[in-house]
Amino acid sequence: MKIALFGYGKMGKTIERLAKERGHEIVARIDQDLNESIDEAEVAIDFSIPSVAFYNITRCFDNDLPVVSGTTGWLERYEDAVKACKEKNGAFIYASNYSLGVNLFFELNKRLAKMMSKFDAYEVNMEEIHHTQKLDAPSGTAITLAEGIIENSLKESWALDVTNTDDEIPIVAKRINDVPGTHRVCYNSTVDEIEIKHTAKNRDGFALGAIIAAEWLYTRKGVFSMKDVLGL
């Protein structure tokens, strides 16, 4: 495939390296110049920044270019992007995290939340840790985990840096140098604690998952998720 990269930071460079190893070609690297040509591209991968993600994604729809986005922090416009994709008969995947392990973790989290919802002695809380360059907090992955708990419990929302309440899931976000991403979901009672955790060792898992998603999306039309890509 001929790939256009939106965002050429550490993640963009990791995607470039792994994509080349899989036999793909990077034909555009859109970073500072948002209007750099994407005419040669056959598929786009977006790991830009929240303020330009929606523009990058809809530009792909306007150019009949399938787009895989992993940028977080722009989701107030997600439904607008879905609408634009359908109007243009485009192809679009958004995921807060493309790692195979994280997507398995998402499903484990939902299953555990459903089990724990029957036991009101336990209170749930979450923690996420990322590198200091990450712009949004909590992470998109943490929000996806919280949404999975909300779907399968009596919790109604999540909140950053609060104490436990009956209807909110407290999330603590920490920023530490050189941490690719750690997410912890914990259920506490007065007598014990149940915890599940995913720890990323490097960026390769995120980047490889995005490339696999682009390979899967390349010949399709519509709006999809990583559950479709992985058959979960």
C-alpha positions as a Markdown table, in Angstrom:
| # | Residue | x | y | z |
|---|---|---|---|---|
| 1 | Met | 0.0 | 0.0 | 0.0 |
| 2 | Lys | 1.0 | 3.6 | -0.5 |
| 3 | Ile | 0.4 | 5.3 | 2.9 |
| 4 | Ala | -0.1 | 8.9 | 3.8 |
| 5 | Leu | 0.9 | 9.6 | 7.4 |
| 6 | Phe | -0.9 | 12.4 | 9.3 |
| 7 | Gly | 1.4 | 13.3 | 12.2 |
| 8 | Tyr | 5.1 | 12.6 | 12.0 |
| 9 | Gly | 6.1 | 12.5 | 15.7 |
| 10 | Lys | 7.4 | 9.4 | 17.5 |
| 11 | Met | 4.3 | 7.4 | 16.6 |
| 12 | Gly | 4.4 | 8.4 | 12.9 |
| 13 | Lys | 8.1 | 7.4 | 12.7 |
| 14 | Thr | 7.4 | 4.1 | 14.3 |
| 15 | Ile | 4.5 | 3.4 | 11.9 |
| 16 | Glu | 6.8 | 4.4 | 9.0 |
| 17 | Arg | 9.5 | 1.9 | 10.1 |
| 18 | Leu | 7.1 | -1.0 | 10.6 |
| 19 | Ala | 5.1 | -0.3 | 7.4 |
| 20 | Lys | 8.3 | -0.4 | 5.4 |
| 21 | Glu | 9.2 | -3.7 | 7.0 |
| 22 | Arg | 5.8 | -5.0 | 5.8 |
| 23 | Gly | 6.5 | -3.9 | 2.2 |
| 24 | His | 4.4 | -0.7 | 2.2 |
| 25 | Glu | 5.5 | 2.7 | 0.9 |
| 26 | Ile | 5.1 | 6.1 | 2.7 |
| 27 | Val | 4.2 | 8.6 | 0.1 |
| 28 | Ala | 3.3 | 11.6 | 2.3 |
| 29 | Arg | 4.2 | 12.8 | 5.7 |
| 30 | Ile | 1.7 | 15.6 | 6.8 |
| 31 | Asp | 2.9 | 17.4 | 9.9 |
| 32 | Gln | 3.3 | 21.2 | 9.8 |
| 33 | Asp | 2.0 | 21.7 | 6.3 |
| 34 | Leu | -1.6 | 20.3 | 6.6 |
| 35 | Asn | -2.2 | 20.7 | 2.9 |
| 36 | Glu | 0.7 | 18.7 | 1.6 |
| 37 | Ser | -0.4 | 16.5 | -1.3 |
| 38 | Ile | -1.9 | 13.1 | -0.6 |
| 39 | Asp | -2.7 | 12.4 | -4.3 |
| 40 | Glu | -0.4 | 9.4 | -4.5 |
| 41 | Ala | -1.7 | 7.7 | -1.3 |
| 42 | Glu | -4.0 | 4.7 | -1.2 |
| 43 | Val | -4.7 | 4.8 | 2.5 |
| 44 | Ala | -4.1 | 7.2 | 5.4 |
| 45 | Ile | -3.0 | 6.7 | 9.0 |
| 46 | Asp | -3.7 | 9.6 | 11.3 |
| 47 | Phe | -1.7 | 10.1 | 14.6 |
| 48 | Ser | -1.7 | 13.9 | 14.5 |
| 49 | Ile | -3.0 | 16.2 | 17.3 |
| 50 | Pro | -6.6 | 16.9 | 18.5 |
| 51 | Ser | -6.9 | 20.4 | 17.0 |
| 52 | Val | -6.3 | 19.1 | 13.4 |
| 53 | Ala | -7.5 | 15.5 | 13.5 |
| 54 | Phe | -11.1 | 16.2 | 12.3 |
| 55 | Tyr | -9.7 | 18.3 | 9.4 |
| 56 | Asn | -7.3 | 15.5 | 8.4 |
| 57 | Ile | -9.9 | 12.8 | 8.6 |
| 58 | Thr | -12.6 | 14.7 | 6.5 |
| 59 | Arg | -9.9 | 15.7 | 4.0 |
| 60 | Cys | -9.3 | 12.0 | 3.4 |
| 61 | Phe | -13.1 | 11.5 | 2.8 |
| 62 | Asp | -13.0 | 14.3 | 0.3 |
| 63 | Asn | -10.2 | 12.6 | -1.5 |
| 64 | Asp | -11.7 | 9.1 | -1.4 |
| 65 | Leu | -8.9 | 7.9 | 0.8 |
| 66 | Pro | -9.6 | 5.3 | 3.5 |
| 67 | Val | -8.4 | 6.6 | 6.9 |
| 68 | Val | -7.3 | 4.9 | 10.1 |
| 69 | Ser | -7.2 | 7.4 | 13.1 |
| 70 | Gly | -5.6 | 6.9 | 16.4 |
| 71 | Thr | -5.6 | 10.6 | 17.5 |
| 72 | Thr | -7.4 | 11.1 | 20.8 |
| 73 | Gly | -8.8 | 14.2 | 22.4 |
| 74 | Trp | -11.1 | 15.2 | 19.4 |
| 75 | Leu | -14.0 | 12.9 | 20.0 |
| 76 | Glu | -16.6 | 15.7 | 20.5 |
| 77 | Arg | -16.6 | 15.7 | 16.6 |
| 78 | Tyr | -16.6 | 11.9 | 16.1 |
| 79 | Glu | -20.2 | 11.7 | 15.1 |
| 80 | Asp | -19.6 | 14.5 | 12.6 |
| 81 | Ala | -16.8 | 12.4 | 11.2 |
| 82 | Val | -19.0 | 9.4 | 10.9 |
| 83 | Lys | -21.7 | 11.4 | 9.1 |
| 84 | Ala | -19.1 | 12.8 | 6.7 |
| 85 | Cys | -17.7 | 9.3 | 6.0 |
| 86 | Lys | -21.2 | 8.0 | 5.1 |
| 87 | Glu | -22.0 | 11.1 | 3.0 |
| 88 | Lys | -18.8 | 10.6 | 1.0 |
| 89 | Asn | -19.1 | 6.8 | 0.9 |
| 90 | Gly | -15.7 | 6.7 | 2.6 |
| 91 | Ala | -13.9 | 4.2 | 4.8 |
| 92 | Phe | -13.0 | 5.0 | 8.4 |
| 93 | Ile | -11.7 | 3.3 | 11.6 |
| 94 | Tyr | -11.2 | 5.2 | 14.8 |
| 95 | Ala | -9.7 | 3.5 | 17.9 |
| 96 | Ser | -8.3 | 4.9 | 21.1 |
| 97 | Asn | -5.7 | 2.2 | 21.0 |
| 98 | Tyr | -4.7 | -0.2 | 18.1 |
| 99 | Ser | -2.7 | -2.6 | 20.2 |
| 100 | Leu | -3.9 | -6.2 | 20.0 |
| 101 | Gly | -3.2 | -6.7 | 23.7 |
| 102 | Val | -5.2 | -3.5 | 24.6 |
| 103 | Asn | -8.2 | -4.6 | 22.5 |
| 104 | Leu | -8.2 | -8.0 | 24.3 |
| 105 | Phe | -7.9 | -6.0 | 27.5 |
| 106 | Phe | -11.0 | -3.9 | 26.5 |
| 107 | Glu | -13.1 | -7.1 | 26.2 |
| 108 | Leu | -11.7 | -8.5 | 29.5 |
| 109 | Asn | -12.6 | -5.2 | 31.2 |
| 110 | Lys | -16.2 | -5.4 | 30.0 |
| 111 | Arg | -16.5 | -9.0 | 31.1 |
| 112 | Leu | -15.1 | -8.2 | 34.6 |
| 113 | Ala | -17.4 | -5.1 | 34.9 |
| 114 | Lys | -20.4 | -7.3 | 34.2 |
| 115 | Met | -19.4 | -9.8 | 36.8 |
| 116 | Met | -18.5 | -7.2 | 39.5 |
| 117 | Ser | -21.8 | -5.3 | 39.0 |
| 118 | Lys | -23.5 | -8.0 | 41.1 |
| 119 | Phe | -21.3 | -7.3 | 44.1 |
| 120 | Asp | -21.9 | -3.8 | 45.6 |
| 121 | Ala | -19.1 | -4.3 | 48.2 |
| 122 | Tyr | -16.6 | -3.4 | 45.5 |
| 123 | Glu | -15.8 | 0.1 | 44.2 |
| 124 | Val | -14.1 | 0.6 | 40.9 |
| 125 | Asn | -11.3 | 3.0 | 40.2 |
| 126 | Met | -8.8 | 3.5 | 37.3 |
| 127 | Glu | -5.3 | 4.8 | 36.8 |
| 128 | Glu | -3.4 | 5.5 | 33.6 |
| 129 | Ile | 0.2 | 6.5 | 33.1 |
| 130 | His | 1.8 | 7.9 | 30.0 |
| 131 | His | 4.8 | 9.9 | 28.8 |
| 132 | Thr | 5.0 | 13.6 | 29.5 |
| 133 | Gln | 4.4 | 14.5 | 25.8 |
| 134 | Lys | 0.9 | 13.1 | 25.8 |
| 135 | Leu | -1.5 | 16.1 | 25.3 |
| 136 | Asp | -4.8 | 14.8 | 26.6 |
| 137 | Ala | -5.8 | 13.4 | 30.0 |
| 138 | Pro | -7.3 | 10.9 | 30.7 |
| 139 | Ser | -6.1 | 8.9 | 27.7 |
| 140 | Gly | -8.5 | 7.8 | 25.1 |
| 141 | Thr | -7.7 | 4.2 | 26.1 |
| 142 | Ala | -8.8 | 5.0 | 29.7 |
| 143 | Ile | -12.0 | 6.6 | 28.4 |
| 144 | Thr | -12.7 | 3.5 | 26.4 |
| 145 | Leu | -12.2 | 1.3 | 29.4 |
| 146 | Ala | -14.5 | 3.6 | 31.5 |
| 147 | Glu | -17.2 | 3.4 | 28.8 |
| 148 | Gly | -16.9 | -0.4 | 28.9 |
| 149 | Ile | -17.5 | -0.4 | 32.6 |
| 150 | Ile | -20.4 | 2.0 | 32.3 |
| 151 | Glu | -22.1 | -0.2 | 29.7 |
| 152 | Asn | -21.9 | -3.2 | 32.1 |
| 153 | Ser | -22.6 | -1.7 | 35.5 |
| 154 | Leu | -24.6 | 0.9 | 37.4 |
| 155 | Lys | -22.0 | 3.6 | 36.9 |
| 156 | Glu | -23.1 | 6.6 | 34.8 |
| 157 | Ser | -20.0 | 8.5 | 34.1 |
| 158 | Trp | -16.3 | 8.9 | 34.7 |
| 159 | Ala | -14.4 | 11.8 | 36.3 |
| 160 | Leu | -10.7 | 12.8 | 36.5 |
| 161 | Asp | -9.1 | 13.1 | 39.9 |
| 162 | Val | -12.1 | 12.6 | 42.1 |
| 163 | Thr | -12.9 | 10.3 | 45.0 |
| 164 | Asn | -15.3 | 7.4 | 44.6 |
| 165 | Thr | -19.0 | 8.2 | 44.2 |
| 166 | Asp | -22.0 | 6.0 | 43.6 |
| 167 | Asp | -22.3 | 6.9 | 39.9 |
| 168 | Glu | -18.9 | 8.0 | 38.8 |
| 169 | Ile | -15.7 | 6.1 | 38.0 |
| 170 | Pro | -12.6 | 8.0 | 39.3 |
| 171 | Ile | -9.7 | 8.1 | 37.0 |
| 172 | Val | -6.2 | 9.2 | 38.0 |
| 173 | Ala | -3.9 | 10.3 | 35.1 |
| 174 | Lys | -0.1 | 10.4 | 35.6 |
| 175 | Arg | 2.6 | 11.7 | 33.3 |
| 176 | Ile | 6.1 | 10.2 | 33.6 |
| 177 | Asn | 9.0 | 10.3 | 31.2 |
| 178 | Asp | 9.3 | 7.5 | 28.7 |
| 179 | Val | 6.2 | 5.5 | 29.7 |
| 180 | Pro | 4.4 | 4.2 | 26.5 |
| 181 | Gly | 1.2 | 3.5 | 28.4 |
| 182 | Thr | -0.1 | 1.7 | 31.5 |
| 183 | His | -3.7 | 1.2 | 32.3 |
| 184 | Arg | -5.1 | -0.3 | 35.6 |
| 185 | Val | -8.7 | -1.1 | 36.5 |
| 186 | Cys | -9.1 | -1.9 | 40.2 |
| 187 | Tyr | -12.1 | -3.1 | 42.3 |
| 188 | Asn | -11.6 | -2.4 | 46.0 |
| 189 | Ser | -13.5 | -3.7 | 49.0 |
| 190 | Thr | -12.8 | -3.6 | 52.7 |
| 191 | Val | -11.2 | -7.1 | 52.6 |
| 192 | Asp | -9.5 | -7.4 | 49.2 |
| 193 | Glu | -8.7 | -5.9 | 45.8 |
| 194 | Ile | -9.1 | -7.2 | 42.3 |
| 195 | Glu | -7.0 | -5.6 | 39.6 |
| 196 | Ile | -6.4 | -6.0 | 35.9 |
| 197 | Lys | -3.6 | -4.1 | 34.2 |
| 198 | His | -2.1 | -3.6 | 30.7 |
| 199 | Thr | 1.4 | -2.3 | 30.4 |
| 200 | Ala | 2.8 | -1.4 | 27.0 |
| 201 | Lys | 6.5 | -2.0 | 26.6 |
| 202 | Asn | 7.0 | 0.2 | 23.6 |
| 203 | Arg | 5.1 | 1.9 | 20.8 |
| 204 | Asp | 5.5 | -1.0 | 18.3 |
| 205 | Gly | 2.2 | -2.7 | 19.4 |
| 206 | Phe | 0.2 | 0.5 | 18.8 |
| 207 | Ala | 1.9 | 1.2 | 15.4 |
| 208 | Leu | 1.6 | -2.4 | 14.1 |
| 209 | Gly | -2.1 | -2.5 | 15.0 |
| 210 | Ala | -2.8 | 0.7 | 13.1 |
| 211 | Ile | -1.0 | -0.7 | 10.0 |
| 212 | Ile | -3.0 | -4.0 | 10.2 |
| 213 | Ala | -6.1 | -1.9 | 10.5 |
| 214 | Ala | -5.1 | 0.0 | 7.4 |
| 215 | Glu | -4.4 | -3.2 | 5.5 |
| 216 | Trp | -7.9 | -4.5 | 6.5 |
| 217 | Leu | -9.7 | -1.2 | 5.6 |
| 218 | Tyr | -7.9 | -0.7 | 2.3 |
| 219 | Thr | -10.6 | -2.4 | 0.2 |
| 220 | Arg | -13.7 | -1.6 | 2.3 |
| 221 | Lys | -16.3 | 1.1 | 2.6 |
| 222 | Gly | -18.0 | 2.1 | 5.9 |
| 223 | Val | -17.3 | 2.9 | 9.5 |
| 224 | Phe | -15.6 | 0.2 | 11.5 |
| 225 | Ser | -13.7 | -0.5 | 14.8 |
| 226 | Met | -10.9 | -2.7 | 15.9 |
| 227 | Lys | -13.4 | -5.3 | 16.9 |
| 228 | Asp | -14.2 | -5.7 | 13.2 |
| 229 | Val | -10.5 | -5.9 | 12.3 |
| 230 | Leu | -9.7 | -8.5 | 14.9 |
| 231 | Gly | -13.0 | -10.4 | 14.7 |
| 232 | Leu | -13.7 | -9.9 | 18.5 |
